Amino acid sequence: MKTVQAMLAEAEAAVPRIAVDAARAMLGRADVLFVDVREPGEVVASGKIAGAVAVPRGLLEFRADPSSPLHDAGFDRAKTVITYCASGGRAALAGKTLKDMGYANVHNLGGFKAWLDAGGDVDKG
């Protein structure tokens, strides 16, 4: 049996963090997908990174799997994927899930607040 702390430690070890400045430099590239894994109410309240796909963590596998009827065409294993949430925990777990699903180039941006504090572009909810 695993604790949430153990699961987070595994995810953090498997999914490298990416600095806000490095992520900002990748914004708008066709080969990069930003994924907001917060709940819909969180996204509506604060907005999301400009161009990001908002997929609640509970639906991630269904949106990321090409064989799923709920697949989101924005998900492509050839892309760099950058996950984020409110503080980084859900983003790390989501990133680990994506790696387990065959997405090779996945990074955890951490929390949305850091993006806001750095003046990153935002789509309002």
TIKE-567747 format. One record per residue: residue number from 1; residue in one letter; y, x, z of N, C-alpha, C in turn. Coordinates in nm, 4 decimals. Example, Ala and Ser with C-alpha at 12.3 -4.5 7.8 and 13.67 -1.06 7.14 Angstrom:
2
PT  nr rest  n.north   n.east     n.up ca.north  ca.east    ca.up  c.north   c.east     c.up
PT   1    A  -0.5690   1.3190   0.7800  -0.4500   1.2300   0.7800  -0.3300   1.3200   0.7800
PT   2    S  -0.2250   1.2850   0.7080  -0.1060   1.3670   0.7140   0.0030   1.2900   0.7870
This chain:
125
PT  nr rest  n.north   n.east     n.up ca.north  ca.east    ca.up  c.north   c.east     c.up
PT   1    M  -0.1184   0.0847   0.0000   0.0000   0.0000   0.0000   0.1242   0.0888   0.0000
PT   2    K   0.2233   0.0515  -0.0828   0.3480   0.1279  -0.0927   0.4616   0.0514  -0.0271
PT   3    T   0.5534   0.1263   0.0289   0.6767   0.0671   0.0799   0.7817   0.0703  -0.0299
PT   4    V   0.8858  -0.0072  -0.0135   0.9944  -0.0051  -0.1118   1.0577   0.1340  -0.1169
PT   5    Q   1.0639   0.2014  -0.0023   1.1205   0.3366  -0.0010   1.0365   0.4314  -0.0857
PT   6    A   0.9039   0.4186  -0.0778   0.8158   0.5036  -0.1591   0.8315   0.4711  -0.3066
PT   7    M   0.8426   0.3431  -0.3388   0.8608   0.3038  -0.4780   0.9933   0.3553  -0.5323
PT   8    L   1.0980   0.3473  -0.4518   1.2287   0.3999  -0.4945   1.2228   0.5510  -0.5141
PT   9    A   1.1556   0.6206  -0.4246   1.1441   0.7664  -0.4372   1.0713   0.8032  -0.5662
PT  10    E   0.9646   0.7322  -0.5989   0.8925   0.7567  -0.7244   0.9816   0.7296  -0.8450
PT  11    A   1.0561   0.6204  -0.8386   1.1440   0.5846  -0.9499   1.2550   0.6877  -0.9662
PT  12    E   1.3149   0.7281  -0.8559   1.4223   0.8283  -0.8629   1.3706   0.9604  -0.9188
PT  13    A   1.2457   0.9952  -0.8857   1.1867   1.1193  -0.9371   1.1555   1.1090  -1.0863
PT  14    A   1.1217   0.9897  -1.1336   1.0815   0.9708  -1.2728   1.1982   0.9466  -1.3675
PT  15    V   1.3070   0.8917  -1.3148   1.4198   0.8505  -1.3988   1.5436   0.9306  -1.3575
PT  16    P   1.5872   1.0219  -1.4425   1.7028   1.1033  -1.4053   1.8323   1.0223  -1.3994
PT  17    R   1.9198   1.0628  -1.3123   2.0527   1.0036  -1.3048   2.1375   1.0592  -1.4190
PT  18    I   2.2311   0.9790  -1.4637   2.3270   1.0242  -1.5633   2.4663   1.0027  -1.5046
PT  19    A   2.5526   1.1000  -1.5202   2.6887   1.0902  -1.4694   2.7676   0.9885  -1.5511
PT  20    V   2.8628   0.9248  -1.4864   2.9448   0.8237  -1.5537   3.0129   0.8819  -1.6768
PT  21    D   3.0682   1.0006  -1.6661   3.1375   1.0606  -1.7814   3.0424   1.0834  -1.8988
PT  22    A   2.9200   1.1281  -1.8705   2.8218   1.1491  -1.9770   2.7823   1.0156  -2.0397
PT  23    A   2.7658   0.9122  -1.9562   2.7317   0.7796  -2.0081   2.8464   0.7227  -2.0915
PT  24    R   2.9699   0.7404  -2.0448   3.0860   0.6894  -2.1197   3.0923   0.7513  -2.2581
PT  25    A   3.0547   0.8784  -2.2684   3.0567   0.9467  -2.3981   2.9522   0.8886  -2.4940
PT  26    M   2.8537   0.8174  -2.4412   2.7473   0.7600  -2.5228   2.7721   0.6131  -2.5573
PT  27    L   2.8737   0.5542  -2.4976   2.9020   0.4122  -2.5188   2.9331   0.3846  -2.6659
PT  28    G   2.8722   0.2809  -2.7196   2.8977   0.2414  -2.8571   2.8065   0.3056  -2.9599
PT  29    R   2.7246   0.4009  -2.9176   2.6315   0.4641  -3.0120   2.5159   0.3688  -3.0415
PT  30    A   2.4748   0.3618  -3.1649   2.3668   0.2722  -3.2064   2.2315   0.3120  -3.1475
PT  31    D   2.2174   0.4381  -3.1088   2.0900   0.4855  -3.0546   2.0842   0.4823  -2.9024
PT  32    V   2.1802   0.4124  -2.8412   2.1863   0.4024  -2.6951   2.1963   0.2564  -2.6553
PT  33    L   2.1170   0.2173  -2.5552   2.1192   0.0816  -2.5030   2.1517   0.0859  -2.3544
PT  34    F   2.2601   0.0213  -2.3153   2.2941   0.0046  -2.1746   2.2329  -0.1264  -2.1279
PT  35    V   2.1641  -0.1231  -2.0134   2.0970  -0.2415  -1.9613   2.1443  -0.2676  -1.8183
PT  36    D   2.2075  -0.3827  -1.7995   2.2528  -0.4286  -1.6685   2.1408  -0.5135  -1.6100
PT  37    V   2.0798  -0.4683  -1.5013   1.9664  -0.5405  -1.4438   2.0052  -0.6256  -1.3221
PT  38    R   2.1350  -0.6481  -1.3041   2.1786  -0.7348  -1.1942   2.1484  -0.8804  -1.2276
PT  39    E   2.1573  -0.9644  -1.1278   2.1359  -1.1082  -1.1457   2.2544  -1.1693  -1.2211
PT  40    P   2.2315  -1.2790  -1.2925   2.3383  -1.3397  -1.3729   2.4670  -1.3680  -1.2945
PT  41    G   2.4561  -1.4139  -1.1727   2.5760  -1.4408  -1.0926   2.6589  -1.3165  -1.0668
PT  42    E   2.5936  -1.2033  -1.0488   2.6642  -1.0773  -1.0287   2.7417  -1.0387  -1.1543
PT  43    V   2.6775  -1.0556  -1.2689   2.7406  -1.0207  -1.3960   2.8603  -1.1118  -1.4223
PT  44    V   2.8441  -1.2411  -1.3971   2.9541  -1.3361  -1.4171   3.0715  -1.3012  -1.3263
PT  45    A   3.0432  -1.2634  -1.2033   3.1492  -1.2342  -1.1067   3.2295  -1.1082  -1.1405
PT  46    S   3.1634  -1.0070  -1.1983   3.2324  -0.8791  -1.2161   3.2397  -0.8301  -1.3593
PT  47    G   3.1669  -0.8935  -1.4505   3.1588  -0.8419  -1.5859   3.0483  -0.7388  -1.5952
PT  48    K   3.0373  -0.6756  -1.7129   2.9344  -0.5741  -1.7362   2.9925  -0.4648  -1.8249
PT  49    I   2.9230  -0.3556  -1.8345   2.9668  -0.2481  -1.9228   2.9769  -0.3045  -2.0638
PT  50    A   3.0846  -0.2708  -2.1324   3.1087  -0.3215  -2.2676   2.9876  -0.2942  -2.3568
PT  51    G   2.9343  -0.4000  -2.4159   2.8218  -0.3873  -2.5064   2.6855  -0.3829  -2.4400
PT  52    A   2.6818  -0.3805  -2.3079   2.5523  -0.3760  -2.2385   2.4766  -0.5065  -2.2554
PT  53    V   2.3459  -0.4976  -2.2470   2.2590  -0.6141  -2.2467   2.2337  -0.6483  -2.0999
PT  54    A   2.2598  -0.7723  -2.0627   2.2337  -0.8163  -1.9255   2.0952  -0.8798  -1.9203
PT  55    V   2.0049  -0.8137  -1.8476   1.8680  -0.8621  -1.8323   1.8316  -0.8507  -1.6846
PT  56    P   1.8200  -0.9624  -1.6149   1.7798  -0.9531  -1.4737   1.6500  -0.8749  -1.4609
PT  57    R   1.6394  -0.7967  -1.3562   1.5227  -0.7108  -1.3395   1.3920  -0.7889  -1.3496
PT  58    G   1.3891  -0.9105  -1.3047   1.2680  -0.9911  -1.3102   1.2229  -1.0281  -1.4501
PT  59    L   1.3099  -1.0136  -1.5491   1.2751  -1.0448  -1.6877   1.2627  -0.9208  -1.7753
PT  60    L   1.2842  -0.8054  -1.7177   1.2923  -0.6822  -1.7958   1.1695  -0.6583  -1.8839
PT  61    E   1.0510  -0.6699  -1.8259   0.9297  -0.6426  -1.9027   0.9182  -0.7357  -2.0234
PT  62    F   0.9564  -0.8605  -2.0056   0.9467  -0.9587  -2.1139   1.0459  -0.9300  -2.2262
PT  63    R   1.1649  -0.8831  -2.1908   1.2664  -0.8508  -2.2910   1.2370  -0.7188  -2.3620
PT  64    A   1.1729  -0.6246  -2.2902   1.1502  -0.4900  -2.3438   1.0228  -0.4777  -2.4260
PT  65    D   0.9304  -0.5714  -2.4124   0.8016  -0.5631  -2.4812   0.8095  -0.6323  -2.6175
PT  66    P   0.7952  -0.5569  -2.7258   0.8035  -0.6163  -2.8599   0.7009  -0.7268  -2.8855
PT  67    S   0.5914  -0.7281  -2.8125   0.4902  -0.8318  -2.8334   0.5195  -0.9597  -2.7550
PT  68    S   0.6214  -0.9580  -2.6722   0.6569  -1.0756  -2.5919   0.7407  -1.1735  -2.6736
PT  69    P   0.7171  -1.3034  -2.6582   0.8031  -1.4014  -2.7275   0.9469  -1.3982  -2.6765
PT  70    L   0.9708  -1.3342  -2.5622   1.1062  -1.3236  -2.5065   1.1728  -1.1899  -2.5395
PT  71    H   1.1091  -1.1119  -2.6268   1.1610  -0.9782  -2.6604   1.3053  -0.9838  -2.7088
PT  72    D   1.3846  -0.8887  -2.6633   1.5223  -0.8705  -2.7085   1.5208  -0.7562  -2.8093
PT  73    A   1.5647  -0.7833  -2.9307   1.5593  -0.6841  -3.0388   1.6414  -0.5586  -3.0095
PT  74    G   1.7320  -0.5642  -2.9140   1.8089  -0.4460  -2.8765   1.7235  -0.3379  -2.8124
PT  75    F   1.6101  -0.3787  -2.7560   1.5198  -0.2820  -2.6944   1.4377  -0.2150  -2.8033
PT  76    D   1.4438  -0.0824  -2.8055   1.3744  -0.0024  -2.9052   1.3345   0.1275  -2.8357
PT  77    R   1.2075   0.1606  -2.8395   1.1587   0.2797  -2.7694   1.2201   0.4086  -2.8222
PT  78    A   1.2796   0.4053  -2.9402   1.3434   0.5244  -2.9965   1.4831   0.5470  -2.9385
PT  79    K   1.5387   0.4465  -2.8724   1.6739   0.4575  -2.8180   1.6743   0.5251  -2.6812
PT  80    T   1.7897   0.5815  -2.6480   1.8166   0.6227  -2.5109   1.8556   0.4965  -2.4357
PT  81    V   1.7952   0.4733  -2.3202   1.8252   0.3551  -2.2402   1.8910   0.3993  -2.1101
PT  82    I   2.0028   0.3348  -2.0786   2.0749   0.3637  -1.9547   2.0779   0.2360  -1.8721
PT  83    T   2.0118   0.2400  -1.7575   2.0070   0.1237  -1.6692   2.1115   0.1370  -1.5591
PT  84    Y   2.1582   0.0226  -1.5108   2.2464   0.0220  -1.3944   2.2365  -0.1124  -1.3244
PT  85    C   2.2815  -0.1134  -1.1991   2.2821  -0.2354  -1.1185   2.4047  -0.2285  -1.0271
PT  86    A   2.3941  -0.2781  -0.9071   2.5072  -0.2735  -0.8156   2.5180  -0.1375  -0.7461
PT  87    S   2.4034  -0.0813  -0.7052   2.4089   0.0457  -0.6332   2.3119   0.1515  -0.6840
PT  88    G   2.2195   0.1158  -0.7703   2.1297   0.2133  -0.8308   1.9819   0.1930  -0.8033
PT  89    G   1.9468   0.1201  -0.6980   1.8062   0.1002  -0.6641   1.7300   0.0191  -0.7673
PT  90    R   1.7833  -0.0965  -0.8023   1.7166  -0.1794  -0.9037   1.7143  -0.1079  -1.0383
PT  91    A   1.8203  -0.0329  -1.0678   1.8264   0.0412  -1.1941   1.7179   0.1489  -1.1993
PT  92    A   1.6932   0.2162  -1.0868   1.5875   0.3174  -1.0826   1.4515   0.2526  -1.1047
PT  93    L   1.4256   0.1420  -1.0354   1.2978   0.0721  -1.0508   1.2811   0.0203  -1.1935
PT  94    A   1.3887  -0.0325  -1.2512   1.3837  -0.0814  -1.3891   1.3577   0.0343  -1.4854
PT  95    G   1.4231   0.1472  -1.4624   1.4018   0.2638  -1.5468   1.2581   0.3127  -1.5416
PT  96    K   1.1997   0.3132  -1.4229   1.0591   0.3532  -1.4077   0.9690   0.2569  -1.4837
PT  97    T   0.9975   0.1285  -1.4749   0.9196   0.0294  -1.5485   0.9275   0.0556  -1.6986
PT  98    L   1.0483   0.0821  -1.7482   1.0646   0.1100  -1.8907   0.9880   0.2354  -1.9317
PT  99    K   0.9920   0.3381  -1.8481   0.9148   0.4593  -1.8784   0.7665   0.4266  -1.8831
PT 100    D   0.7195   0.3452  -1.7892   0.5791   0.3051  -1.7886   0.5430   0.2261  -1.9145
PT 101    M   0.6419   0.1613  -1.9751   0.6207   0.0820  -2.0965   0.6373   0.1634  -2.2243
PT 102    G   0.6601   0.2938  -2.2111   0.6678   0.3796  -2.3287   0.8071   0.4179  -2.3742
PT 103    Y   0.9081   0.3795  -2.2996   1.0444   0.4224  -2.3308   1.0608   0.5630  -2.2735
PT 104    A   1.0792   0.6600  -2.3595   1.0765   0.7998  -2.3166   1.2086   0.8503  -2.2609
PT 105    N   1.3193   0.8036  -2.3156   1.4497   0.8580  -2.2798   1.5289   0.7544  -2.2004
PT 106    V   1.5031   0.7493  -2.0704   1.5647   0.6504  -1.9821   1.6428   0.7229  -1.8736
PT 107    H   1.7631   0.6715  -1.8439   1.8485   0.7287  -1.7397   1.9001   0.6184  -1.6490
PT 108    N   1.9250   0.6542  -1.5243   1.9797   0.5632  -1.4252   2.1269   0.5993  -1.4027
PT 109    L   2.2151   0.5093  -1.4414   2.3585   0.5295  -1.4184   2.3950   0.5049  -1.2727
PT 110    G   2.3158   0.4257  -1.2038   2.3457   0.3926  -1.0648   2.4181   0.2600  -1.0564
PT 111    G   2.5300   0.2599  -0.9862   2.6012   0.1360  -0.9603   2.7179   0.1090  -1.0537
PT 112    F   2.7398  -0.0181  -1.0792   2.8482  -0.0633  -1.1668   2.9855  -0.0227  -1.1134
PT 113    K   3.0017  -0.0179  -0.9808   3.1308   0.0170  -0.9210   3.1773   0.1554  -0.9659
PT 114    A   3.0854   0.2501  -0.9766   3.1229   0.3847  -1.0214   3.1799   0.3795  -1.1631
PT 115    W   3.1225   0.2938  -1.2467   3.1723   0.2755  -1.3826   3.3150   0.2207  -1.3787
PT 116    L   3.3354   0.1186  -1.2954   3.4696   0.0591  -1.2818   3.5699   0.1605  -1.2311
PT 117    D   3.5299   0.2355  -1.1266   3.6194   0.3348  -1.0671   3.6591   0.4431  -1.1662
PT 118    A   3.5735   0.4704  -1.2640   3.6019   0.5726  -1.3651   3.6801   0.5152  -1.4836
PT 119    G   3.7109   0.3863  -1.4784   3.7884   0.3250  -1.5857   3.7069   0.2934  -1.7088
PT 120    G   3.5759   0.2749  -1.6924   3.4877   0.2433  -1.8052   3.5181   0.1061  -1.8629
PT 121    D   3.4911   0.0898  -1.9920   3.5143  -0.0374  -2.0607   3.4205  -0.1450  -2.0069
PT 122    V   3.4776  -0.2652  -1.9904   3.4030  -0.3765  -1.9314   3.4197  -0.5035  -2.0164
PT 123    D   3.3074  -0.5734  -2.0344   3.3106  -0.7096  -2.0897   3.3152  -0.8024  -1.9694
PT 124    K   3.4132  -0.8898  -1.9636   3.4242  -0.9822  -1.8512   3.3151  -1.0876  -1.8603
PT 125    G   3.2634  -1.1269  -1.7394   3.1564  -1.2261  -1.7308   3.2025  -1.3580  -1.7774
